């Protein structure tokens, strides 16, 4: 196996954006390991994706305890490649993980208790072979645990040196505002919020982005391509190698309606007029907003990631283009 040597000019073409009012900058495009990095996937393929990402200036790699499948395997595989290929480059990386969804049996294996969050992070660090992660998230709010307990766990984790920054994910407006307030009072400001946001999922525009801007918190949307719907993959239906066709995927065939396919094809036409692929335009559409710190993309092949990265070549939209897109999304 050939040793990996990062590209010498890897920081030349990437854009880096300040995360809220913190001292941390993130690449405009970050790599998420939600899919395609588990034990069910091909090692040589996801290793090549990670190499391409780092060579292109992607410094932020986003994981969670339950990513795989099976749960935990994405962290194990990432840790293996860290030791094998990136051993001397840890300080050039932002590595994040999360806990909140089901991970092990019994009453302490999910949600937002201090017991679960701290135990889960300890397991994540062991899987990846790390002393600390850069960002640790509460992956979802817990309806049965006081928010003060969940946030105090994040505060404790940062004070213990197991994470440098605290974040939240999947928090709605009121929950996010309260979590940010509690963390600020504890002395561990909330660095970043990771919501689901794309052309097809726009709830964050109903106040969350304004809250984050006011409080100086970064925003990194996950599923910015709607789990692949906002790509060329579905222009002719559902291909056999798509997420919708996988038995362990989260995108279901029932989500791909005739109306959705008409929207995808019209957006594809607008993207072509802009000289972009649909995926590139969908990412550019998010990044046009200065409140967006980074977009969190996934990839099943290196070529997909390379395509997504070209969104940086054209981030500006004319008023006419924005009006065209809005008409498609709201009809």
N, C-alpha and C positions, 0 to 999 in steps of 0.2 A: 504494500500500500504506500503510495507516494505521500511524503510529508506535505502538509499544507503551509504555504507561505502567503500571507495576505497581500493584496495589491498595494503597491507603494503609494498610489495616489487615491486611496479609498475615500478621503474626505473632500475631494475637490468638487464633486458634482452634487452631493447631498446638501439639502437645506436643513438648518437646525433652528428650532423655535423655542423660545423661553417658555417654561412650564408655569403658567400663571405669573405670580410675582415672586417665584422662587429663584434660586441661583442655578437651577438645573435646566439645561437645554436637551431636547429630544429631537431625533431625526423626524422630518416631516412624514416619512413612511417608516413604520415600525413593523416587526415581524411577529405575528402571533402563532403559537404552536398548539392551538386548540385541536386542529385536525392534522392528519398526515405525518405525525411524529411519534405515533404509538408503536407498540410491539406488533400490531397488525400491518404496519407499513414497511416499506423497503428502506433499509439502512442507507444504502448508497445514494438513494434519491434524496432523502431529507438531509443527509450530510452535504450533498451538492447545493441544496437550497440554502443551508446555513453559510456555506462558503461564499456563494454569490451575494448573499445579504451583507455580510461583513465587508466584502470587496467593494460593494456599492456605497459604503458609508452608513449602513444601518447598524446602529449601536445598541438599539433597544430590542430585547427579546422577551416576549410576554408569555408566561406560563400560568398554570394553576395546579393545585394538588390533584384534581380529578381528570386532567387532560390525558388522553390516550387514543383509543382504548388499548389495554385495560387501564383503569384509573392509576395514575402515578407513573405510567410508562413514558410519557413525554418528558417528564423531569429526569427520569433515569437515562433516557437516550440523549437528552441535551447534556446531562452531566458527563456522559461518556465522551461526547464530542468536545466538551470543554477541556477535559483532561487530555484528549488525544491531539486536538488541533489548536485550541485557543489558550493553552496553559499560560503563555506569556502575555495574554491580552485582556485579562480580567478587568483591569482598571480602565480599559477603553470601552467597557460594556455597561449597559444598564439592564439588569436582569430583574424581572418582577415575577411574583407569584401571588396566589390568592387562596382563600379558604372560605367556604360558605355552603357549598353543595355537598351532597352525600359522598362520604369517602370510606367510612368503615361502619360496621354494625354497632348497635347499641346507642344509648342516649347521648354520647359525646362525639358522634361521628359526622355531624353536619350542623348547619346554622351558625349562630353568632356568639356562643358562650366563650368566655375567656379560656375555659378548659380546652375547647375544641380548637380555637384559633392558634393558641400557643403550641399545643401538641402537633397540630397539622404543620405549622411552619417548621418545627423541629424535624419532622419527617421529610419535608420538602428539601431542607438543607442537606439532610443525609443523602437523599436520592441524587441530588445534584453535586454533592461533594463541595459545598460552599460553607463559608463561615457566616455569610450574611447575604441577603438579597438587597437590591437597591430600593425597590418599592414592594410593599406588602399591602394587599387589598383585603378589605371585607367584601367578599364576592357578591353578597346579597344581604339585604336587611332581614333580621329575624323578628317575626311578629310576636314571639313569646319571650324574648330576652330584652331587657332594657337597653336602649341605645347607649346609655352611659357605660354599661358593662362592655359592650362590643368596642366602643371607642377607647375605653381605658385599656383594653387588651392591645389595641394598636399602639397606644402611647407607651405601654410597658415594653412591647416588642422593640420599638425604636430606642427606648432608653437602655435596653439590654444589649443593643448593638446588633441585633439579629436582622434589622432592616434599617435603611437610612431614611426612608420616607414612608408615610402612610397614605393610602388611597382608599376610595370606595368605588363600587361597581354595582350597576343595576338599582341604584337608589333613585326614587322619584323625587320631585321637587321639594316637598315638605321634609321628607326624611333626609335628603342631602343637605338642606339648609341647616337642620338641627345637628346632623353629624359634624358638619364643618364648624358650627358654633362650639360644640363640645370639645373637639380636638384643639381648637384655638385656645379655649380656656385651660386645657390641660398642658399647653405649651408645646404641642406637636401638631403644627398646622397641617391641614389636609393638602397634600400636594396636587392630587389629580382625581378626576372622576372618569370612569370608563363606562359609558352608556352604549346601548345599541342605537346606532344612528346611521341612516342611509337615505337615499332618495325615496325608498319605500317604507321607511320607519322614521318619522319626523317628530316624535313626541317631545324631543328635547327643545324644539323651537318654541314650545309653550311655556317658557319661563326658566327652564334649567340653565340654558346658556347664559341668560342674564344674571342668574344667581352666581354662577361660576365666575363670570367676569367681575361682578361686584366684589366677590370675596377673594379674588386673586388666585383661583384654583384652575389648573389646567384641565383640558378635556381631550380624551383620546377615544374616539368612537371605535367600537368593535362591530364586526359584520358590516363594514362600509360598502361591500359589494353584495349585500343581502344574501350571504352564503353562496355566491356564485350566480345569482339571478341577473345581476348587473354586469354580465360578461357576454361574450359572443357565444358561450356554450349552449344557451337555450334558445337560440334564434330559430332552430328547426325542430324544437321539441326537447325531450329529456334523453340525453345520451346515456349509454349504459355505464360509463365511468364517472358520472356526476354524483354529487352529494345526495341528490334526491333519489338516486337509484341504489345507494348504499343502505344495507339494513341497519347499520349502527349510526347513521347520520341523523342530524336534527332537522334538515330540510326535507319536508314531505312532498310527495307528488301532488297532494291535494292543494298545496299552496300555489301551484303553477296553473292558474286558470287561463281561459282563453283571453280574458281582458288583460291579465298580467302579461301574457305573451305579446299582445298588441302593443302594450306600453314599452316592453323591452325592444321590440323591433323599431318603433318610432324613435326611441332614445338612441338606438344604434345608428339610425339615419342622421340624427343631429350630430352625434359624435363624429361620424364620417365627414360631415361638412366642416367640422372643426379640425380635421386632420388627426383625430384620436380614435382609439378603440373605445368601446362602451365602458370598459373597466377604467381606463384612464380618465374619461370624462367624469365618471361617478366619483372617483377619488378627488379630482380637481374641484368638483362642485362642493365637496366638503371643505377642502383646504382653502377655498376662496374666503372663508370666514376666519378672521384673525383670532377668534376665540378658540379655534381648533388647534391644539398643540401638535397633534400627530394623528395619522390614520393607521389603524392596526389591521394589516392585511395578512391573509393566509395564502398558502400556495401548495398545490399538489405536485408541481414540477418547477424546476428552475426557470423555464421559459415563462411561466405565469408571473413569477415575481419580477422578471426582467420587464415584462409588459407593464405591470403596475407601476414600476419605478419611473416609466416615461411620462407619467402624469405630471411630473415636475417640470416638464418642458413647456407646459401651457396651463397655467393656473387662472389666468384672467378670462372673464366672460363678458361679452357685450350685453347691454340691456335686452337686445332682441333675442339673444340666445337664452338668457335667463327666462324671458317671457315664454319662449317656446317650450322650455323644459317644464316650467310651472304649469302650462296648459296641459301637458301630457300627464303630469303627476296628480292633478286635481280634477281631471275629467271623470 
